[in-house]
Amino acid sequence: MTNSAPLDDIRRKRCELVRSGRWNEADRLAGNVVALDAGELEPGTLAYLPGSPKTGRRSRPVRALSFRAVQAANLGTGREEAVDVAQRVLASAEPKDAGTFWQAVMVLTYADEVALAHRNWATSAACGDVHDLLGGRIMLLRGEPRAAVRLLEGVAGRRVRPRQRAVAVAWLVLALTEVGEFGRARAVLESAGLAGALAEHPDSAELHFARGRLLLAEGRGSCALDEFLECGRQLASWGVVNPAVLPWRSSAALAAFDAGDLVLARICADKDLVAARRWGAPRGIGLGLHACALVRGDDVLLEEAIAHLGRASTADEALRARHDLAQLLLGRGEVERARKHTRLLREAADSCPQWTAMADVLASRLLRNDGESALSRQERRIALLARAGRSNREIAAELHLTLRTVEFHLTAVYRKMGVAGRPGLRRAFVPTA
């Protein structure tokens, strides 16, 4: 509690300010509470900070400083200053508790300073759940999802605070999705009772995002899109703009593209890239570029996305961008360039079975001298309409064909192009007739 008002009242006031767009006032209100409160405080009740442990009584000056960095990260402005503040907190001789340490390290991960976050994590005195949770997040961002799984499984299986359990489950699902263990990821959600409707929870945005990534990996774009949009709604209630916190817009763009909603995909991609460039972290920029390139069919943007994701990204994100570039080039008939990127994908995907399989599908299509070139004129017209989101019945009406004829031709298209259904077709970049 503060001297003037209960924390719940302050939180409600802050939410009202955010809803009316008065974010600076909302942040000043929260910052003043953190600076003045003399007891134990959970900063995650005043600004978005998933899984945050409480800060202690002794660390008020340091926690006020680290909270300022969290606010900057949420707004997506002043990345260099936020990193500087986080480093000063970690280097300070002032007492630091688990909550203050958590805030500073999380800010470093948002800023793509993963090596620095790892160094502080590895040498810290923190232990138990806080240590393993942060380690899991860091390992995932370092491109070591199996190490992340080992750390996060331990936390998810222990009796821990509800907030930390929710975050452990969300991050574990992301790690399992990245290594291609979709069944295990689904089982984790079900065993935690988090596979269905989610009750109101401070960290449910993390769960919606993780569930969306799993659905997207399973090829269920429409369902994934719903999860990402709900994640975005929840983050908006906290005033979170920065895609480095959770890149829900770029993920929603990929899901919308898979679902055939190209207008929404473009809106989400464009907004994410603007916000990512404002913050300036390579991973967010790479994800935004990837989404924009996918919607536009722009190989130059995809090359740029791969360059950014290669500097700061999980392996899954970089491999997805490489795969989509190879698909785009193959669809255009640029076989040599497609072959080059397929080879690079295969070399980089040794530890990721699902991407090894995807690279093998591309290689198979290249060996067949590009499946699209084998399409008849009629098959190509039907494929283009199916890729645009038309149903079989709508295609039949537009081309004056029977429904059975459309189904026959689509089956041939899928076989020749080596794809499974409409989601695969949309990713294959069928050229215009």
Solvent accessible surface area in square Angstrom, and as a share of the most:
residue,aa,sasa,rsa
1,M,158,0.70
2,T,24,0.14
3,N,158,0.81
4,S,105,0.68
5,A,31,0.24
6,P,63,0.40
7,L,29,0.14
8,D,67,0.35
9,D,59,0.31
10,I,13,0.07
11,R,69,0.25
12,R,140,0.51
13,K,95,0.40
14,R,8,0.03
15,C,34,0.20
16,E,89,0.40
17,L,8,0.04
18,V,8,0.04
19,R,170,0.62
20,S,70,0.45
21,G,55,0.52
22,R,116,0.42
23,W,86,0.30
24,N,101,0.52
25,E,62,0.28
26,A,0,0.00
27,D,23,0.12
28,R,146,0.53
29,L,46,0.23
30,A,0,0.00
31,G,22,0.21
32,N,85,0.44
33,V,8,0.05
34,V,1,0.00
35,A,44,0.34
36,L,122,0.61
37,D,2,0.01
38,A,67,0.52
39,G,17,0.17
40,E,103,0.46
41,L,3,0.02
42,E,25,0.11
43,P,1,0.00
44,G,1,0.01
45,T,27,0.16
46,L,0,0.00
47,A,1,0.01
48,Y,1,0.01
49,L,1,0.01
50,P,1,0.01
51,G,0,0.00
52,S,0,0.00
53,P,10,0.06
54,K,105,0.45
55,T,1,0.00
56,G,16,0.15
57,R,167,0.61
58,R,187,0.68
59,S,3,0.02
60,R,97,0.35
61,P,87,0.55
62,V,6,0.04
63,R,1,0.00
64,A,30,0.24
65,L,39,0.20
66,S,0,0.00
67,F,2,0.01
68,R,112,0.41
69,A,1,0.01
70,V,1,0.00
71,Q,19,0.08
72,A,25,0.19
73,A,0,0.00
74,N,5,0.03
75,L,39,0.20
76,G,1,0.01
77,T,62,0.36
78,G,41,0.39
79,R,54,0.20
80,E,144,0.65
81,E,104,0.47
82,A,1,0.01
83,V,17,0.09
84,D,66,0.34
85,V,1,0.01
86,A,0,0.00
87,Q,77,0.34
88,R,114,0.42
89,V,0,0.00
90,L,25,0.13
91,A,89,0.69
92,S,32,0.21
93,A,112,0.87
94,E,80,0.36
95,P,51,0.32
96,K,72,0.30
97,D,39,0.20
98,A,42,0.32
99,G,0,0.00
100,T,0,0.00
101,F,20,0.08
102,W,0,0.00
103,Q,0,0.00
104,A,0,0.00
105,V,0,0.00
106,M,0,0.00
107,V,0,0.00
108,L,0,0.00
109,T,5,0.03
110,Y,3,0.01
111,A,0,0.00
112,D,26,0.13
113,E,58,0.26
114,V,21,0.12
115,A,69,0.54
116,L,24,0.12
117,A,0,0.00
118,H,40,0.18
119,R,139,0.51
120,N,34,0.17
121,W,22,0.08
122,A,59,0.46
123,T,112,0.65
124,S,31,0.20
125,A,105,0.82
126,A,27,0.21
127,C,105,0.63
128,G,41,0.39
129,D,38,0.20
130,V,17,0.10
131,H,43,0.19
132,D,28,0.14
133,L,0,0.00
134,L,0,0.00
135,G,0,0.00
136,G,0,0.00
137,R,23,0.09
138,I,0,0.00
139,M,22,0.10
140,L,15,0.08
141,L,20,0.10
142,R,102,0.37
143,G,27,0.26
144,E,63,0.28
145,P,13,0.08
146,R,108,0.39
147,A,18,0.14
148,A,0,0.00
149,V,12,0.07
150,R,166,0.61
151,L,42,0.21
152,L,0,0.00
153,E,69,0.31
154,G,29,0.28
155,V,0,0.00
156,A,13,0.10
157,G,68,0.66
158,R,98,0.36
159,R,245,0.89
160,V,27,0.16
161,R,82,0.30
162,P,101,0.63
163,R,17,0.06
164,Q,10,0.04
165,R,80,0.29
166,A,6,0.05
167,V,0,0.00
168,A,0,0.00
169,V,1,0.01
170,A,0,0.00
171,W,3,0.01
172,L,3,0.01
173,V,0,0.00
174,L,31,0.16
175,A,0,0.00
176,L,0,0.00
177,T,9,0.06
178,E,10,0.04
179,V,3,0.02
180,G,26,0.25
181,E,47,0.21
182,F,50,0.21
183,G,57,0.55
184,R,104,0.38
185,A,0,0.00
186,R,56,0.21
187,A,54,0.42
188,V,26,0.15
189,L,0,0.00
190,E,103,0.46
191,S,96,0.62
192,A,24,0.19
193,G,60,0.57
194,L,34,0.17
195,A,39,0.31
196,G,47,0.45
197,A,107,0.83
198,L,37,0.18
199,A,85,0.66
200,E,180,0.81
201,H,48,0.22
202,P,57,0.36
203,D,0,0.00
204,S,1,0.01
205,A,1,0.01
206,E,4,0.02
207,L,3,0.02
208,H,17,0.08
209,F,6,0.03
210,A,0,0.00
211,R,19,0.07
212,G,0,0.00
213,R,25,0.09
214,L,0,0.00
215,L,12,0.06
216,L,5,0.03
217,A,34,0.26
218,E,59,0.27
219,G,22,0.21
220,R,116,0.42
221,G,6,0.06
222,S,70,0.45
223,C,60,0.36
224,A,0,0.00
225,L,20,0.10
226,D,95,0.49
227,E,24,0.11
228,F,0,0.00
229,L,48,0.24
230,E,50,0.22
231,C,0,0.00
232,G,5,0.05
233,R,146,0.53
234,Q,46,0.20
235,L,2,0.01
236,A,56,0.44
237,S,49,0.32
238,W,37,0.13
239,G,4,0.04
240,V,10,0.06
241,V,26,0.15
242,N,2,0.01
243,P,3,0.02
244,A,10,0.08
245,V,3,0.02
246,L,8,0.04
247,P,4,0.02
248,W,38,0.13
249,R,41,0.15
250,S,5,0.03
251,S,1,0.01
252,A,0,0.00
253,A,0,0.00
254,L,14,0.07
255,A,0,0.00
256,A,0,0.00
257,F,3,0.01
258,D,5,0.03
259,A,34,0.26
260,G,15,0.15
261,D,58,0.30
262,L,69,0.35
263,V,112,0.64
264,L,46,0.23
265,A,0,0.00
266,R,113,0.41
267,I,84,0.42
268,C,8,0.05
269,A,0,0.00
270,D,50,0.26
271,K,121,0.51
272,D,1,0.01
273,L,24,0.12
274,V,91,0.52
275,A,6,0.05
276,A,2,0.01
277,R,118,0.43
278,R,125,0.45
279,W,8,0.03
280,G,28,0.27
281,A,2,0.01
282,P,28,0.17
283,R,32,0.12
284,G,6,0.06
285,I,17,0.09
286,G,0,0.00
287,L,12,0.06
288,G,0,0.00
289,L,0,0.00
290,H,3,0.01
291,A,0,0.00
292,C,4,0.02
293,A,0,0.00
294,L,7,0.03
295,V,23,0.13
296,R,94,0.34
297,G,14,0.13
298,D,44,0.23
299,D,18,0.09
300,V,106,0.61
301,L,38,0.19
302,L,0,0.00
303,E,67,0.30
304,E,63,0.28
305,A,0,0.00
306,I,20,0.10
307,A,54,0.42
308,H,28,0.12
309,L,2,0.01
310,G,63,0.61
311,R,153,0.56
312,A,18,0.14
313,S,19,0.12
314,T,8,0.05
315,A,31,0.24
316,D,15,0.08
317,E,7,0.03
318,A,26,0.20
319,L,8,0.04
320,R,28,0.10
321,A,0,0.00
322,R,52,0.19
323,H,5,0.02
324,D,4,0.02
325,L,0,0.00
326,A,0,0.00
327,Q,12,0.05
328,L,5,0.03
329,L,0,0.00
330,L,1,0.00
331,G,3,0.02
332,R,111,0.41
333,G,41,0.39
334,E,60,0.27
335,V,31,0.18
336,E,125,0.56
337,R,85,0.31
338,A,1,0.01
339,R,95,0.35
340,K,95,0.40
341,H,4,0.02
342,T,7,0.04
343,R,127,0.46
344,L,54,0.27
345,L,0,0.00
346,R,92,0.34
347,E,104,0.47
348,A,65,0.50
349,A,0,0.00
350,D,109,0.56
351,S,78,0.51
352,C,2,0.01
353,P,76,0.48
354,Q,37,0.16
355,W,13,0.04
356,T,24,0.14
357,A,55,0.42
358,M,61,0.27
359,A,0,0.00
360,D,71,0.37
361,V,66,0.38
362,L,2,0.01
363,A,38,0.29
364,S,45,0.29
365,R,1,0.00
366,L,10,0.05
367,L,158,0.78
368,R,115,0.42
369,N,103,0.53
370,D,10,0.05
371,G,2,0.02
372,E,3,0.01
373,S,74,0.48
374,A,59,0.46
375,L,9,0.05
376,S,51,0.33
377,R,169,0.62
378,Q,52,0.23
379,E,13,0.06
380,R,49,0.18
381,R,95,0.35
382,I,0,0.00
383,A,0,0.00
384,L,41,0.20
385,L,26,0.13
386,A,0,0.00
387,R,52,0.19
388,A,57,0.44
389,G,43,0.41
390,R,88,0.32
391,S,50,0.32
392,N,38,0.20
393,R,168,0.61
394,E,91,0.41
395,I,0,0.00
396,A,9,0.07
397,A,73,0.57
398,E,86,0.38
399,L,24,0.12
400,H,166,0.74
401,L,45,0.23
402,T,88,0.51
403,L,57,0.28
404,R,203,0.74
405,T,45,0.26
406,V,0,0.00
407,E,79,0.35
408,F,141,0.59
409,H,34,0.15
410,L,6,0.03
411,T,89,0.52
412,A,10,0.08
413,V,0,0.00
414,Y,47,0.18
415,R,161,0.59
416,K,46,0.19
417,M,0,0.00
418,G,30,0.29
419,V,24,0.14
420,A,91,0.70
421,G,24,0.23
422,R,59,0.22
423,P,37,0.23
424,G,9,0.09
425,L,0,0.00
426,R,21,0.08
427,R,42,0.15
428,A,0,0.00
429,F,12,0.05
430,V,7,0.04
431,P,44,0.28
432,T,116,0.67
433,A,76,0.59
